[in-house]
Amino acid sequence: MSAVEDRLAELGLSVPEVVPPVAAYVPAVRQGNLVFTSGQLPMAGGSMAATGKVGEGAGLVAPDVAKELAQACALNAIAAVKALIGDLDQVARVVKVVGFVASHPDFTGQPGVVNGASELLGKAFGEAGVHARSAVGVAALPLDAPVEVEIIVALD
């Protein structure tokens, strides 16, 4: 097991199986020393952990729940990287994170939601997990997911 997986285990987490693609793409691609993941949804055990728009109020996914879902997306992105390269200790740095939040029109807390992914990557990879990031509000995501996260990592 890698040091990254050891740190995840300390958090009570483990790297899941890679989520199978739902369309014409692959979970991750390597180009040179970079690995680009496809957007990862908050899938757990083969199903979407939650669906809907993020915001405050009845019928919406609460921001704190969406933050946990962003963590699940990041864990799925880690799984995609591991499936491609084998050993997560080859990751020299998480370079970039892009988080998409299916947002109610009044919701502007996208950065706080995507912090779920960023904080997990920081805990898993330590200093190498510090990254550039975008947090974007969108009208809808595939399968009515509340959050989607993609990452780019550099390898040793």
Wavefront OBJ file of the C-alpha trace (Angstrom):
o trace
v 0.000 0.000 0.000
v 1.221 3.517 -0.801
v 1.830 6.321 1.686
v -1.184 8.073 0.145
v -3.371 5.046 0.864
v -1.973 4.893 4.408
v -2.996 8.527 4.974
v -6.449 7.812 3.564
v -6.761 4.798 5.873
v -5.995 7.073 8.845
v -9.047 9.092 7.752
v -11.146 5.926 7.592
v -11.134 5.961 3.782
v -9.856 3.641 1.095
v -9.366 3.969 -2.626
v -12.505 2.576 -4.284
v -12.750 0.648 -7.519
v -12.722 2.887 -10.577
v -16.190 4.069 -11.565
v -16.900 2.651 -15.036
v -17.438 5.313 -17.729
v -21.067 6.130 -18.533
v -20.252 7.361 -22.066
v -17.443 7.362 -24.654
v -14.368 8.223 -22.558
v -11.793 6.673 -20.233
v -11.402 7.479 -16.509
v -7.869 8.876 -16.913
v -5.216 9.542 -19.558
v -1.485 9.919 -19.162
v 0.450 12.364 -21.329
v 4.133 12.543 -20.466
v 4.399 13.016 -16.712
v 0.822 14.317 -16.367
v -2.345 12.347 -15.641
v -5.685 13.950 -16.485
v -8.811 12.425 -14.999
v -12.230 12.622 -16.530
v -14.845 14.342 -14.406
v -15.688 12.108 -11.456
v -19.157 12.002 -9.963
v -20.053 11.150 -6.340
v -20.626 7.485 -7.102
v -20.367 5.002 -4.240
v -21.031 1.307 -4.494
v -22.186 1.636 -8.078
v -24.799 4.334 -7.537
v -25.025 8.095 -7.203
v -24.699 9.121 -3.549
v -27.181 12.003 -4.054
v -28.820 13.935 -6.862
v -30.127 17.438 -7.372
v -29.101 21.074 -7.243
v -26.999 22.544 -4.458
v -28.395 25.389 -2.393
v -30.229 26.368 0.765
v -33.803 25.240 1.192
v -36.269 22.436 0.778
v -35.613 20.022 -2.062
v -31.993 21.135 -2.524
v -28.732 19.410 -1.637
v -27.328 21.278 1.374
v -23.867 22.804 0.879
v -22.341 20.726 3.695
v -23.672 17.536 2.073
v -22.361 18.702 -1.311
v -18.940 19.275 0.266
v -18.916 15.606 1.367
v -19.964 14.613 -2.152
v -17.029 16.606 -3.570
v -14.762 14.557 -1.291
v -16.277 11.382 -2.783
v -15.579 12.754 -6.270
v -11.945 13.390 -5.328
v -11.634 9.868 -3.949
v -12.976 8.544 -7.266
v -10.429 10.711 -9.108
v -7.657 9.213 -6.960
v -8.971 5.767 -7.926
v -8.793 6.698 -11.622
v -5.183 7.832 -11.212
v -4.234 4.679 -9.294
v -5.848 2.421 -11.904
v -3.711 4.054 -14.587
v -0.334 4.280 -12.824
v -0.565 1.566 -10.160
v 1.298 3.277 -7.323
v -0.006 6.574 -5.933
v 3.437 7.331 -4.507
v 4.434 8.190 -8.104
v 2.328 11.368 -7.808
v 4.717 14.288 -7.355
v 1.985 16.921 -7.185
v -1.693 17.542 -7.638
v -1.441 20.339 -10.188
v -5.034 21.382 -10.826
v -8.526 20.647 -9.561
v -11.692 21.682 -11.361
v -14.957 21.332 -9.485
v -18.403 21.768 -11.013
v -21.391 22.368 -8.746
v -24.951 21.984 -10.060
v -26.250 25.124 -8.426
v -29.631 26.595 -7.614
v -29.700 30.057 -9.251
v -29.267 31.813 -5.871
v -26.341 29.655 -4.703
v -22.871 31.246 -4.771
v -20.976 28.976 -2.371
v -19.268 26.810 -4.986
v -15.762 27.335 -3.502
v -16.896 25.978 -0.132
v -18.373 22.885 -1.783
v -15.243 22.164 -3.825
v -13.188 22.534 -0.646
v -14.355 18.984 0.097
v -12.194 17.752 -2.785
v -9.305 20.125 -2.098
v -9.109 19.297 1.592
v -9.121 15.546 0.909
v -6.362 15.868 -1.687
v -4.303 17.897 0.775
v -4.722 15.271 3.483
v -3.978 12.399 1.097
v -0.957 13.882 -0.677
v 0.374 16.316 1.953
v 2.322 19.240 0.477
v 2.066 17.592 -2.942
v -1.706 17.994 -2.665
v -1.598 21.803 -2.730
v -3.015 22.785 -6.122
v -4.500 25.423 -8.396
v -8.275 25.211 -8.624
v -11.486 26.361 -10.261
v -14.931 26.043 -8.657
v -17.683 26.554 -11.200
v -21.457 26.742 -10.799
v -23.412 25.041 -13.579
v -27.088 24.507 -14.395
v -26.901 20.700 -14.521
v -24.450 17.790 -14.399
v -24.600 14.263 -15.821
v -27.076 11.922 -14.108
v -28.324 14.898 -12.044
v -25.146 14.783 -9.917
v -24.751 17.720 -7.529
v -20.950 17.826 -7.939
v -18.280 16.713 -10.421
v -14.509 16.915 -9.913
v -11.575 16.385 -12.257
v -7.888 16.535 -11.376
v -4.527 16.790 -13.082
v -1.517 15.267 -11.351
v 2.194 15.328 -12.180
v 4.230 12.163 -11.753
v 7.830 11.708 -10.610
l 1 2 3 4 5 6 7 8 9 10 11 12 13 14 15 16 17 18 19 20 21 22 23 24 25 26 27 28 29 30 31 32 33 34 35 36 37 38 39 40 41 42 43 44 45 46 47 48 49 50 51 52 53 54 55 56 57 58 59 60 61 62 63 64 65 66 67 68 69 70 71 72 73 74 75 76 77 78 79 80 81 82 83 84 85 86 87 88 89 90 91 92 93 94 95 96 97 98 99 100 101 102 103 104 105 106 107 108 109 110 111 112 113 114 115 116 117 118 119 120 121 122 123 124 125 126 127 128 129 130 131 132 133 134 135 136 137 138 139 140 141 142 143 144 145 146 147 148 149 150 151 152 153 154 155 156
